[in-house]
Amino acid sequence: MSTTDNAAEYVTEFLDGPLEGQTMGREYLGGEYEKELDMYVAVEGVPAEQRYVATSTRHVGDTLFVSYRWDSKDSDSIEVDDQDTNI
């Protein structure tokens, strides 16, 4: 999908995984949104690479919103101590 002439960025929506519920603005690459994103999250102070895959898009006014789902198979494993509240 190509960007409109005046749009410089689109909005990502993370539907699940470690970034569930978060949104962020991203710049188009070559006039298109990214089909896959590699994001880094800190779990108990250790960075973990998480893969997200675009699943759907919608326009709100002139802004493109792209929804991403977590690809747990292609992401670093995350082990969390259930008693740690500082994540």
Buried (B, 14 or more C-beta within 10 A) or exposed (E): EEBEEEBEBBBBBBBEBBBEEEEEEEEBEEEEBBEEBEBEBEBEEEEBEBBBBBEEEEEEEEEBBBBBBBBBEEBBEBEEEEEEEEE
